[in-house]
Amino acid sequence: MTQTPTHSSLELWPVGNCQVTGLIDETGGLVWGCVPRVDGDPVFCALLNGERQHEGVWRIELEGFARSTQQYQRNTAVLKTRLEAEDGSAIEIIDFAPRFRRSGRMYRPVAFVRIVRPVAGTPRITVNCTPMKNYGEAVAETTNGTNHIRYLVGQQALRMTTDAPVGYVLEKRTFRLESDLHFFLGPDEPFGGNVGRETETMLELTDHYWRHWVRGLATPMEWQEAVIRAAITLKICQHEETGAIVAALTTSIPEAPGSERNWDYRFCWIRDAYYTVQALNRLGALDVLEKYLAYLRNIVDNAKGGAVQPLYSVMGEPELTESFAQHLAGYRGMGPVRKGNAAFSQVQHDAYGQIVLPTVQAFFDQRLYRLAGEADFDSLEQVGEMAWKMHDQPDAGLWEFRTRQEVHTYSVLMSWAACGRIATVAERLGLIDKCEFWRDRAAKIRARIEEDAWHEEGQHYASALGGSHLDASLLQMIDLGFLKPEDERFQKTFAAIEKGLRRGEHMLRYDAEDDFGLPETAFNICTFWLMEALHLAGREEEARALFETMLSHRTKSGLLSEDLDFNNGELWGNFPQTYSLVGIINCATLLSRPWSVIR
């Protein structure tokens, strides 16, 4: 059995510290990692490097490799990989990105740490650390000292400090592992102190940080491990410096084999981030919300009362020009590999509601360090004005159609929610005239939805005003409070969606042709929306059974990508997908038996 996989897989284990993230494959190879942040150059790019799996990777290879096992240290983002050889010798690799409080601030360097321990027999290893530069254009050149190697990956070099024999690492020479080895790959600056002692201390402090963070989560009684793993992963999808939350850690994993639906998801979608903070709020993870609200305030300030884009870079950069990484073959050779995302130039009017909804909490939640006041309300009204102005205008919709525009019901619904929630905040602040003003606007938008989104012939709400097509996002009418579960129109819409979009245990987003033809895979968040609707319809056992089935499709790391082949169960799309992890948290919270059953 070879330790280097013949082709890429989504059996990946994320490690990260809210500054950088890495994806570790089933045999302990770091196959995806960007610097200096999630949307940077993928110096570790083997995941998208086609047959060139030996480049763009950091792999600890065990001679005579036979098998591997992996697990996270409980309630942490620290990964342990055990490699065993045919002769019984074995090693353990511990992977993490340092994250802990030091000198009064959070220490989260642009760094990956690997600790390699001999655990059985007389293992012999080869260290293959071959980062690349410029999206796979070339292997990085190196310089070295007595206990470090510099990798010239770009304007800022990376420095590996290690107590392993540097010559062996440089020459990829096989040697006997007789004691623990430590590797710190980080900024190009001298490493202070003994690398062994320092990285062991970093491991202990990082482990403690994550365990302490998890202790603050209000988890449901059932499915706790699934919820905790989803929450930790959502946390490392936040770029802490600014508060932005990326949709996924990767680019260009196809939504379906050979579909060319390959997108770069390493950016902050206002929509995806809204769902992320909503889910983490249900667990009480206020730190993610607080930082994200700061990011939103900057987005609103920079918009100056004008249009808000659907997505921005983690630094708030609006220009995300889309291009192709010509030197990367793509996931399993299925290019193209994209960097940037042309959706930044699209019009998607649901963004206004998704700014307002998480911001409203800041006016009510006494736990927050910074409670919002009237000055914040003034900014919120600017967003509301755009929601009102655009609520009946065509856009690309939440599924980001590239070649057509309609007045999408979901976007109108979010505009209704924006106006209604602003009225609620006005009431909280004692601004009675403002409250009535925004309630009146919400009522007008509601009337428009009831009149023009209802498809009389099909007896269901349609994906667009005046349209006839179905869309899974219509199930969000309940979550947003537009309808009650017992509403006759909702029940008819749910029945139509089940008939038209359900594929066994999974759901499509829509069933009409788009820019790339008919959808070929189920969209995982829509399957979770189905479970929520089943629960609300009183079909509890069916919802729980579907939830268990969906959990069985997770990777061994307990995670999901964006899409799933409803015929064979294979995961597709960018990974890990925040939408899908949100679904795990929301449905577990909704479907779990209460803690009172065991107390």
C-alpha distance (Angstrom), angle and dihedral (degrees) to the residues before:
residue distance angle dihedral
M1 . . .
T2 3.78 . .
Q3 3.78 120.7 .
T4 3.81 91.9 -147.3
P5 3.83 108.7 74.9
T6 3.80 116.8 -124.5
H7 3.81 90.8 -134.3
S8 3.78 138.2 8.9
S9 3.79 122.8 -87.4
L10 3.78 136.3 -174.3
E11 3.81 90.0 -124.9
L12 3.78 87.6 114.8
W13 3.80 135.2 146.5
P14 3.83 116.9 -147.5
V15 3.78 122.2 -143.9
G16 3.79 121.8 -178.9
N17 3.78 149.1 140.2
C18 3.85 104.1 -145.8
Q19 3.81 90.1 -90.9
V20 3.81 103.8 60.1
T21 3.79 132.3 8.8
G22 3.78 133.7 -162.0
L23 3.80 133.3 -165.7
I24 3.80 117.2 -141.5
D25 3.80 119.2 -158.8
E26 3.81 127.9 -139.6
T27 3.80 94.5 -83.7
G28 3.79 97.3 45.1
G29 3.81 100.7 -92.4
L30 3.79 118.4 146.2
V31 3.82 95.4 -134.8
W32 3.82 101.6 164.1
G33 3.77 129.2 35.2
C34 3.81 131.8 136.5
V35 3.81 128.9 -158.1
P36 2.94 143.7 -115.1
R37 3.81 85.9 4.6
V38 3.79 141.3 -15.0
D39 3.83 95.1 -74.2
G40 3.79 94.1 45.0
D41 3.79 132.1 101.7
P42 3.83 110.3 -51.5
V43 3.79 97.6 -127.1
F44 3.79 86.3 174.0
C45 3.80 101.5 49.8
A46 3.83 106.3 146.4
L47 3.81 88.4 121.1
L48 3.81 88.2 70.9
N49 3.79 98.2 26.7
G50 3.79 97.6 97.9
E51 3.81 112.1 -147.1
R52 3.82 92.6 -10.1
Q53 3.81 92.4 90.4
H54 3.82 91.9 146.3
E55 3.83 91.4 65.6
G56 3.79 127.4 65.6
V57 3.80 90.6 26.9
W58 3.78 142.3 105.5
R59 3.76 108.3 -149.5
I60 3.81 132.7 168.6
E61 3.80 101.2 -151.1
L62 3.81 119.9 -157.6
E63 3.79 116.5 -149.7
G64 3.81 110.8 -118.7
F65 3.81 91.5 13.7
A66 3.80 113.1 -166.6
R67 3.81 109.5 163.3
S68 3.79 145.7 -10.2
T69 3.80 137.9 -149.1
Q70 3.78 128.3 -169.2
Q71 3.76 140.6 -169.0
Y72 3.77 139.7 157.4
Q73 3.76 118.6 -114.4
R74 3.78 101.3 -102.6
N75 3.81 114.5 -77.4
T76 3.81 94.0 -4.8
A77 3.80 143.1 97.0
V78 3.82 89.4 -121.8
L79 3.81 112.9 115.6
K80 3.81 128.6 -153.9
T81 3.81 119.8 -162.0
R82 3.81 119.6 -173.5
L83 3.80 116.6 -160.0
E84 3.81 119.3 -166.7
A85 3.81 127.8 -166.4
E86 3.78 129.2 -146.2
D87 3.84 90.5 -105.3
G88 3.82 92.0 56.2
S89 3.78 97.2 -103.4
A90 3.80 114.5 134.6
I91 3.78 143.9 -176.1
E92 3.78 135.3 -162.8
I93 3.79 123.4 -140.6
I94 3.81 118.8 -160.3
D95 3.81 114.8 -161.2
F96 3.79 127.5 -171.2
A97 3.79 144.5 136.9
P98 3.83 109.3 -127.0
R99 3.80 115.5 -108.1
F100 3.81 124.1 164.7
R101 3.79 142.0 110.7
R102 3.80 115.3 -81.8
S103 3.80 131.0 163.3
G104 3.78 91.1 -0.6
R105 3.80 96.6 -54.5
M106 3.77 140.6 75.1
Y107 3.80 111.6 -85.3
R108 3.82 107.0 -146.3
P109 3.80 107.9 148.8
V110 3.79 127.8 -175.3
A111 3.78 87.6 -99.1
F112 3.79 145.5 120.0
V113 3.80 120.7 -154.3
R114 3.81 125.0 -157.5
I115 3.80 124.9 -176.7
V116 3.80 116.9 -170.4
R117 3.81 119.0 -162.4
P118 3.83 130.3 -175.5
V119 3.82 107.3 -130.5
A120 3.83 105.4 167.9
G121 3.79 140.0 16.2
T122 3.80 121.9 -19.7
P123 3.81 105.4 -47.2
R124 3.80 121.8 -166.7
I125 3.78 118.0 -156.1
T126 3.80 141.6 -173.0
V127 3.79 120.2 -152.3
N128 3.80 110.9 -146.1
C129 3.79 108.9 -175.9
T130 3.81 107.0 165.8
P131 3.80 111.6 158.1
M132 3.81 118.0 -178.8
K133 3.78 133.8 -150.4
N134 3.81 137.8 -137.9
Y135 3.81 95.8 24.3
G136 3.80 96.3 -51.0
E137 3.80 97.3 -39.4
A138 3.81 94.5 130.2
V139 3.78 143.8 -11.5
A140 3.80 110.1 -95.6
E141 3.80 116.2 -103.3
T142 3.80 117.1 -123.2
T143 3.77 141.4 -142.8
N144 3.78 123.0 -177.9
G145 3.77 149.0 -166.9
T146 3.79 131.9 -162.1
N147 3.81 95.1 -72.9
H148 3.77 104.8 12.7
I149 3.81 143.8 57.7
R150 3.80 123.8 -153.6
Y151 3.80 117.4 -148.2
L152 3.81 112.0 -157.5
V153 3.80 96.8 -145.3
G154 3.79 96.4 153.5
Q155 3.77 140.3 -53.3
Q156 3.80 89.0 -24.4
A157 3.79 116.3 46.3
L158 3.79 123.1 -145.1
R159 3.80 118.7 -129.5
M160 3.78 123.8 -151.3
T161 3.77 111.8 -156.2
T162 3.79 112.9 -168.5
D163 3.78 146.8 158.1
A164 3.82 88.9 -142.2
P165 3.83 117.4 103.7
V166 3.81 102.0 -82.4
G167 3.81 92.9 -152.9
Y168 3.79 91.5 55.8
V169 3.79 90.8 50.6
L170 3.80 93.8 47.7
E171 3.80 93.0 48.4
K172 3.82 94.4 39.3
R173 3.79 86.8 -125.9
T174 3.81 120.7 170.7
F175 3.81 114.8 -119.0
R176 3.78 140.2 166.5
L177 3.81 115.6 -91.8
E178 3.81 104.8 -138.5
S179 3.80 101.7 158.7
D180 3.80 139.7 13.4
L181 3.80 115.0 -64.9
H182 3.78 124.9 -157.0
F183 3.80 129.5 -155.6
F184 3.80 126.0 -171.6
L185 3.82 112.1 -175.7
G186 3.74 108.3 -174.5
P187 3.81 146.9 106.5
D188 3.79 119.3 -3.7
E189 3.77 95.9 -104.5
P190 3.80 134.6 104.2
F191 3.80 113.7 -78.4
G192 3.79 110.5 -123.7
G193 3.79 117.4 -135.1
N194 3.78 133.1 -4.2
V195 3.82 109.0 -28.4
G196 3.81 92.9 -143.6
R197 3.80 96.6 51.1
E198 3.80 93.6 39.4
T199 3.81 96.5 50.6
E200 3.82 91.7 45.2
T201 3.81 88.0 53.3
M202 3.81 90.1 47.5
L203 3.80 89.0 52.2
E204 3.80 92.1 52.1
L205 3.81 93.5 47.0
T206 3.81 94.1 44.8
D207 3.79 90.8 49.1
H208 3.80 89.5 50.8
Y209 3.83 92.7 48.1
W210 3.80 93.7 55.8
R211 3.80 94.9 43.4
H212 3.79 89.8 50.7
W213 3.83 91.7 48.1
V214 3.81 92.1 50.6
R215 3.82 90.7 50.4
G216 3.80 87.9 66.1
L217 3.82 94.0 57.7
A218 3.79 119.0 105.5
T219 3.79 95.9 -141.8
P220 3.80 125.6 -175.3
M221 3.80 116.9 -107.8
E222 3.81 94.6 -112.5
W223 3.82 128.0 53.5
Q224 3.79 92.5 16.8
E225 3.80 96.1 155.3
A226 3.80 91.6 52.1
V227 3.80 91.7 49.0
I228 3.80 94.4 46.1
R229 3.80 93.0 50.0
A230 3.80 91.3 48.3
A231 3.81 91.0 48.5
I232 3.82 94.6 49.6
T233 3.79 90.3 49.2
L234 3.81 92.8 48.7
K235 3.80 87.5 50.7
I236 3.81 93.1 55.7
C237 3.83 88.7 49.0
Q238 3.81 87.2 69.0
H239 3.81 118.1 92.1
E240 3.77 96.5 -141.0
E241 3.80 96.8 -161.6
T242 3.81 90.7 70.4
G243 3.83 104.4 10.2
A244 3.82 94.4 -116.2
I245 3.82 117.8 147.5
V246 3.80 118.2 -148.4
A247 3.80 122.0 -142.0
A248 3.83 92.4 -130.8
L249 3.79 140.0 -15.5
T250 3.81 96.4 -116.4
T251 3.76 143.3 57.9
S252 3.79 131.1 -138.4
I253 3.79 104.0 7.4
P254 3.85 97.6 150.9
E255 3.80 119.4 -113.9
A256 3.81 86.1 -136.8
P257 3.83 133.2 4.0
G258 3.80 111.5 -71.7
S259 3.81 92.2 -10.7
E260 3.83 95.9 126.0
R261 3.81 85.9 -136.8
N262 3.80 86.0 133.4
W263 3.79 113.7 147.0
D264 3.78 136.8 174.6
Y265 3.81 106.9 -119.6
R266 3.82 99.3 175.0
F267 3.81 92.1 110.0
C268 3.78 137.8 85.2
W269 3.79 113.3 -96.3
I270 3.80 110.3 -166.4
R271 3.82 88.2 -141.4
D272 3.81 98.2 49.7
A273 3.78 92.4 44.0
Y274 3.82 90.2 51.7
Y275 3.79 90.6 56.6
T276 3.80 90.9 45.2
V277 3.80 96.0 54.1
Q278 3.80 89.9 42.2
A279 3.81 90.5 57.1
L280 3.81 95.2 43.3
N281 3.81 89.0 47.6
R282 3.78 88.1 61.0
L283 3.80 86.5 59.3
G284 3.81 93.6 44.4
A285 3.82 96.4 -112.7
L286 3.78 94.5 150.9
D287 3.81 95.2 163.1
V288 3.81 91.1 72.7
L289 3.83 91.9 48.2
E290 3.81 94.0 48.5
K291 3.77 94.0 51.7
Y292 3.79 92.5 44.3
L293 3.82 92.0 50.8
A294 3.81 88.3 56.4
Y295 3.81 88.7 53.1
L296 3.82 90.6 49.7
R297 3.80 92.5 50.0
N298 3.79 89.5 56.2
I299 3.81 91.4 48.0
V300 3.82 90.8 51.6
D301 3.82 92.4 45.5
N302 3.80 91.9 51.5
A303 3.81 91.8 47.4
K304 3.83 88.0 60.1
G305 3.79 93.0 -152.3
G306 3.78 93.0 -48.0
A307 3.78 135.8 106.1
V308 3.79 119.8 -39.0
Q309 3.80 119.1 -143.2
P310 3.82 121.4 -127.6
L311 3.81 91.3 -119.7
Y312 3.79 143.3 12.1
S313 3.78 136.3 -174.8
V314 3.79 117.0 -90.6
M315 3.81 86.8 -99.3
G316 3.82 91.7 52.1
E317 3.81 94.1 -103.6
P318 3.83 108.7 157.9
E319 3.83 98.8 -160.8
L320 3.81 108.6 81.6
T321 3.80 99.9 161.4
E322 3.79 111.2 -167.1
S323 3.81 119.7 -128.5
F324 3.81 139.5 152.3
A325 3.80 127.7 -99.5
Q326 3.79 95.8 -135.5
H327 3.82 96.1 -169.6
L328 3.81 97.3 57.2
A329 3.80 118.0 80.2
G330 3.80 93.5 -155.8
Y331 3.79 135.6 -123.5
R332 3.83 105.3 -28.9
G333 3.81 86.0 -11.9
M334 3.82 91.9 -60.9
G335 3.78 102.8 135.3
P336 2.88 160.4 -160.3
V337 3.80 103.0 95.7
R338 3.78 108.4 -157.6
K339 3.79 129.7 -157.7
G340 3.77 115.3 -166.9
N341 3.79 125.2 14.9
A342 3.80 126.0 -112.1
A343 3.82 89.9 -152.6
F344 3.82 86.9 86.3
S345 3.80 87.4 79.9
Q346 3.79 94.1 49.4
V347 3.79 125.7 104.4
Q348 3.81 110.7 -121.7
H349 3.79 111.7 165.4
D350 3.81 96.6 -170.6
A351 3.83 87.6 79.1
Y352 3.81 91.7 81.6
G353 3.77 93.1 60.4
Q354 3.79 90.5 45.1
I355 3.78 90.3 55.7
V356 3.80 93.5 48.1
L357 3.81 99.1 45.6
P358 3.83 100.0 60.1
T359 3.81 91.3 37.2
V360 3.81 92.0 58.5
Q361 3.80 90.8 69.4
A362 3.81 89.5 63.9
F363 3.83 89.2 67.8
F364 3.82 93.7 53.8
D365 3.81 111.9 27.9
Q366 3.80 110.8 95.0
R367 3.82 91.8 -169.3
L368 3.81 92.8 70.1
Y369 3.80 119.5 101.6
R370 3.80 89.6 -136.9
L371 3.80 118.7 40.4
A372 3.79 114.5 -162.1
G373 3.79 120.7 -118.9
E374 3.82 142.1 -179.5
A375 3.81 94.0 -60.1
D376 3.81 88.7 56.9
F377 3.80 89.2 47.0
D378 3.80 89.3 57.3
S379 3.81 89.4 56.2
L380 3.79 90.7 45.6
E381 3.80 90.2 54.0
Q382 3.81 89.6 56.2
V383 3.80 88.4 57.8
G384 3.80 89.4 46.1
E385 3.79 91.0 52.5
M386 3.81 89.1 57.2
A387 3.80 91.0 47.2
W388 3.80 89.9 53.0
K389 3.80 93.8 43.6
M390 3.80 93.8 49.9
H391 3.79 102.6 33.6
D392 3.80 94.3 103.3
Q393 3.81 97.5 35.3
P394 3.83 124.1 103.1
D395 3.80 120.3 -103.8
A396 3.80 141.4 166.1
G397 3.81 91.7 -96.0
L398 3.77 129.9 -137.9
W399 3.82 91.9 -62.2
E400 3.81 89.7 58.1
F401 3.79 101.8 -128.3
R402 3.78 107.8 -160.1
T403 3.78 100.6 -158.7
R404 3.80 107.5 36.3
Q405 3.79 140.5 43.2
E406 3.80 131.9 -156.8
V407 3.78 137.4 160.7
H408 3.80 93.4 -92.4
T409 3.78 115.5 -150.5
Y410 3.81 92.4 -139.2
S411 3.82 90.6 56.8
V412 3.82 91.8 48.7
L413 3.79 89.0 47.6
M414 3.81 90.6 54.4
S415 3.80 90.4 49.9
W416 3.82 88.5 52.7
A417 3.81 89.5 50.2
A418 3.82 91.2 49.2
C419 3.80 93.7 53.8
G420 3.79 93.4 43.6
R421 3.81 94.2 49.4
I422 3.80 91.8 47.6
A423 3.80 87.5 55.2
T424 3.80 88.6 52.9
V425 3.82 91.3 52.4
A426 3.81 91.1 47.4
E427 3.80 89.2 54.1
R428 3.82 89.7 49.5
L429 3.82 89.8 53.4
G430 3.82 92.7 46.2
L431 3.81 93.2 -112.8
I432 3.80 95.8 141.6
D433 3.83 97.6 171.4
K434 3.80 90.5 50.1
C435 3.77 90.3 48.0
E436 3.80 92.5 55.0
F437 3.82 91.2 43.9
W438 3.81 94.0 55.7
R439 3.79 93.9 40.6
D440 3.77 89.1 55.5
R441 3.79 90.6 52.5
A442 3.80 91.4 48.7
A443 3.81 90.0 50.5
K444 3.82 91.3 52.4
I445 3.81 91.5 51.2
R446 3.80 90.9 47.1
A447 3.79 90.4 53.7
R448 3.80 90.3 50.5
I449 3.82 91.6 52.9
E450 3.80 92.8 47.3
E451 3.79 91.5 48.9
D452 3.81 103.7 39.7
A453 3.82 107.0 23.2
W454 3.81 93.9 55.0
H455 3.80 111.9 96.0
E456 3.78 103.0 -152.4
E457 3.79 97.3 -168.9
G458 3.78 94.0 51.5
Q459 3.82 93.3 35.6
H460 3.81 94.6 -132.1
Y461 3.78 141.5 92.1
A462 3.80 111.4 -91.7
S463 3.79 131.6 -135.5
A464 3.82 90.9 -111.9
L465 3.78 136.6 24.6
G466 3.77 108.4 -87.3
G467 3.79 91.0 9.9
S468 3.79 135.9 116.0
H469 3.81 105.9 -150.7
L470 3.79 124.1 109.0
D471 3.79 125.3 -123.5
A472 3.81 129.5 -173.0
S473 3.81 90.3 -137.4
L474 3.82 88.3 73.9
L475 3.80 86.3 77.2
Q476 3.83 86.6 71.7
M477 3.81 89.7 73.2
I478 3.81 87.9 90.6
D479 3.81 98.0 45.7
L480 3.80 90.5 50.5
G481 3.81 91.8 49.7
F482 3.80 96.0 -117.3
L483 3.82 92.3 123.8
K484 3.78 137.0 14.8
P485 3.83 119.2 -122.1
E486 3.80 91.9 -112.8
D487 3.82 92.8 54.1
E488 3.82 108.4 124.1
R489 3.78 93.9 -137.4
F490 3.78 91.7 52.3
Q491 3.78 92.5 48.5
K492 3.80 90.5 51.9
T493 3.81 91.2 46.7
F494 3.79 91.6 49.8
A495 3.80 90.8 50.4
A496 3.80 90.9 50.6
I497 3.81 92.0 47.8
E498 3.79 91.8 50.4
K499 3.78 90.9 50.5
G500 3.80 95.8 44.1
L501 3.81 105.8 33.4
R502 3.79 107.4 23.6
R503 3.80 115.7 101.7
G504 3.79 105.6 -172.3
E505 3.79 105.8 -71.2
H506 3.80 94.7 -5.4
M507 3.80 141.9 65.4
L508 3.78 135.8 -134.6
R509 3.80 120.7 -142.5
Y510 3.81 89.7 -130.0
D511 3.79 136.4 -25.7
A512 3.80 101.2 -135.3
E513 3.79 123.1 100.8
D514 3.78 115.6 -94.6
D515 3.81 133.9 -175.1
F516 3.82 91.1 -59.7
G517 3.81 100.7 36.5
L518 3.79 128.1 -101.5
P519 3.82 118.9 -11.0
E520 3.81 112.0 -99.5
T521 3.80 101.5 -169.7
A522 3.79 137.8 45.7
F523 3.79 118.1 -105.5
N524 3.79 107.1 -126.5
I525 3.81 99.6 -145.7
C526 3.81 89.0 54.1
T527 3.81 89.4 55.6
F528 3.79 88.3 54.8
W529 3.82 89.6 48.9
L530 3.80 86.4 54.7
M531 3.81 90.2 55.5
E532 3.80 91.2 50.2
A533 3.81 90.3 51.4
L534 3.81 91.6 48.2
H535 3.79 89.6 52.4
L536 3.80 91.6 50.0
A537 3.81 89.9 48.2
G538 3.81 89.9 56.3
R539 3.82 94.2 -108.4
E540 3.79 91.5 126.9
E541 3.80 100.9 153.8
E542 3.79 91.8 49.2
A543 3.80 90.4 50.3
R544 3.82 92.0 50.0
A545 3.80 91.8 47.8
L546 3.81 91.2 51.0
F547 3.80 90.3 48.2
E548 3.80 91.9 53.2
T549 3.79 89.5 48.6
M550 3.79 91.2 51.5
L551 3.80 91.1 49.5
S552 3.80 88.6 54.2
H553 3.81 89.1 60.8
R554 3.81 92.7 60.1
T555 3.76 120.6 111.2
K556 3.80 118.2 -104.3
S557 3.80 85.6 -95.9
G558 3.82 88.4 62.6
L559 3.80 96.8 -110.3
L560 3.79 142.2 116.6
S561 3.77 137.1 -143.7
E562 3.80 124.6 -142.2
D563 3.80 101.4 -89.2
L564 3.79 141.1 30.9
D565 3.80 132.7 -158.4
F566 3.81 101.4 -122.4
N567 3.82 90.6 -156.1
N568 3.81 101.3 54.9
G569 3.82 103.8 10.0
E570 3.82 96.3 -119.6
L571 3.78 117.0 151.8
W572 3.81 120.3 -122.2
G573 3.78 135.9 172.6
N574 3.78 132.0 51.8
F575 3.79 118.5 -27.7
P576 2.94 138.3 -99.9
Q577 3.79 93.1 10.8
T578 3.80 115.1 -156.6
Y579 3.82 91.9 -151.9
S580 3.80 91.1 59.1
L581 3.81 94.0 46.3
V582 3.80 89.0 50.1
G583 3.81 87.1 56.4
I584 3.80 91.4 55.1
I585 3.81 92.1 51.9
N586 3.80 96.3 43.3
C587 3.79 95.9 47.3
A588 3.80 94.5 43.5
T589 3.79 89.5 51.7
L590 3.80 91.5 47.1
L591 3.81 99.0 43.4
S592 3.80 102.7 35.5
R593 3.77 121.2 109.0
P594 3.82 110.3 -113.4
W595 3.80 123.3 -96.3
S596 3.80 87.7 -115.3
V597 3.82 90.6 77.6
I598 3.82 90.2 72.5
R599 3.79 101.4 29.2
